[in-house]
Amino acid sequence: MKKPAELRKTLRLIFGYFSGYRLKLAATAALVLISSAANIGGTYLFKPLINKYIIPGDMKGLAGALSLMAVMYLIGACSTRGYNVLMAKAAQGIIHDIRKDLFNHVQKLPLGFFDTHTHGELMSNFTNDMDTLSDALNNSFTLLVQSFTMLTGTVVMLFLLNWRLSFIVIFFLIMMFIFIQYNGRKSKMFFRKQQEHLADLNGYAEEMVTGQKVEKVFNREVKDYAEFCARNEKLRTAGTKAMSYSGMTVPAVVALSYANYAISACAGAFFVLGNLMDLGSIASYLVYVRQSAMPMNQFTMTFHFLMSALSGAERIFNLLGEAGETDDGTVFTENGMWIGDGVRPVRGEISFKNVSFSYIPGRPVLTDINFTAEHGRKIALVGSTGAGKTTIINLVNRFYDVTSGAILFDGINVNDIRKDDLRRCMAFVIQDTHLFTGTVMENIRYGNPEASDEDVIAASKLANAHYFINRLPDEYNTVLHGDGANLSQGQRQLIAIARAAVAKPPLLVLDEATSSVDTRTEKLIDKGMDALMEGRTVFVIAHRLSTVRSADLILVMENGRVVERGDHESLIALKGRYYDLYTGNVELS
């Protein structure tokens, strides 16, 4: 169990979600109080029941008193049923709103956030933390209020019945509280370790499941299984110790409550014999003594669970508090025109003006980049791994913003263009194609949700994907699972090209699009891309230099700088870095 570092802030944020459910929560609180009052009042009726009706032998009065007691307990039971239903509806509504806001916010986070956080860590917010918070809202809040009300009401009634005898109960309640607090502190460390080891194990399991192909290729099953077992053992050890300490609480409280009841009963008997207490009062009193342990135990255990849930809620709200992408753009597109900085057609011309960029301050990735990609021209970026090729593309679509300099899109600074409109003007075909669970038709239409079936088929024909799609079991309605695992790498790339084609962007980016396919498939993909590139500005990132020979401008990059530029023939004639790479004198690393 780990308390949130900022308890007040976490509670304030949770209560902010309560505003839409005020009536349900108010009714829930009222029913909790009614239920508690009915239980406390019903127990008090033992006193008049014995003194006024049983001892005198008033059967008629006894029947009436028993009926009243039954009605009170029935009201309590109905109230309990009512507040459980209302709280369940309110809790699920609140969790629905939080989960919706969390997913919406995650989609707005900058790419840099995902580069520095693991998928398992993020998924833990949607699963473990959200489930714990859901359980707390469904049960803990009402149980906490009810336990507190019952405990307070019971102690008050004990003092009203006999204040002298009540000091025995108070003594045992203090003993219970001290033990629970001591045991809670001992278990706190292990609950915290349990959550840490659980998150670590979940993250590792996710990596292994998604990396099954790599694991099998390198025969890592045995070693990875051993690593999983080691992490699982840490979780088991922490969980066992945590549950061992927390599991001691109930038996210890029960033992103390039995001792409390026994001593109170003996002392109460002497009070009755000494005419300091009547028989009806001692009967009610002893029932209250038995009841006092349960709300104390429930209150403490619920409080600990609630603190753990609030710790998960704090992690959720910390994620919700992460700064999203800023977008101060005022220029937008409409019917193929730029609106907001005059009116001009969307062409797809890109200019870099003295652009420098650093992911980490003081460690430049790009330095003083200058070039212009004119409309309809093909620009190739070549160079060693880490030279900055992909970073250039990430700056064009504003996954990151430049450190200095400016990038112009059709003469407009990309910082002045709304990000949605800017990215709508681009399409990407990358090496690691990601396909979603759904039909082939839906995956291609992902590039343009407004595209008709005819548009999708036309894009597939343009991308040379139509032929193999028609050979699938259900053609365009074939359902893809596991990132398109039932397709070859080349087929997945052709679908990615069709997805880009249906978007009809003025700017196209091909990032190592054919680096992992065979020569025959590469030729098929090249045909699809040639048709797709016609009339568009194209950026090509490639390790196979044979694929960039037709580029209008080739930028040779090293260490974040453009060291050579020109077309293929001029760079070969220069006999510099590009010549060495192309002829094989040196290799791309």
Secondary structure, DSSP 4 states (H G I P E B T S, - for coil): ----TTHHHHHHHHHHHHGGGHHHHHHHHHHHHHHHHHHHHHHHTHHHIIIIIITTT-HHHHHHHHHHHHHHHHHHHHHHHHHHHHHHHHHHHHHHHHHHHHHHHHHTS-HHHHHSS-HHHHHHIIIIIHHHHHHIIIIIHHHHHHHHHHHHHHHHHHHHH-TTTHHHHHHHHHHHHHHHHHHHHHHHHHHHHHHHHHHHHHHHHHHHHHTHHHHHHTT-HHHHHHHHHHHHHHHHHHHHHHHHHHHTHHHHHHHHHHHHHHHHHHHHHHHHHTTSS-HHHHHHHHHHHHHHHHHHHHHHHHHHHHHHHHHHHHHHHHHHTS--------BEEETTEEESSSEEE----EEEEEEEEEEETTEEEEEEEEEEE-TT-EEEEEESTTSSHHHHHHHHTTSS--SEEEEEETTEEGGGB-HHHHHHTEEEEESS----SEEHHHHHHTT-TT--HHHHHHHHHHTT-HHHHTTSTTGGGPEE-TTTTTS-HHHHHHHHHHHHHHH--SEEEEESTTTTS-HHHHHHHHHHHHHHHTTSEEEEE-S-GGGGTT-SEEEEEETTEEEEEE-HHHHHHHTSHHHHHHHTSS---
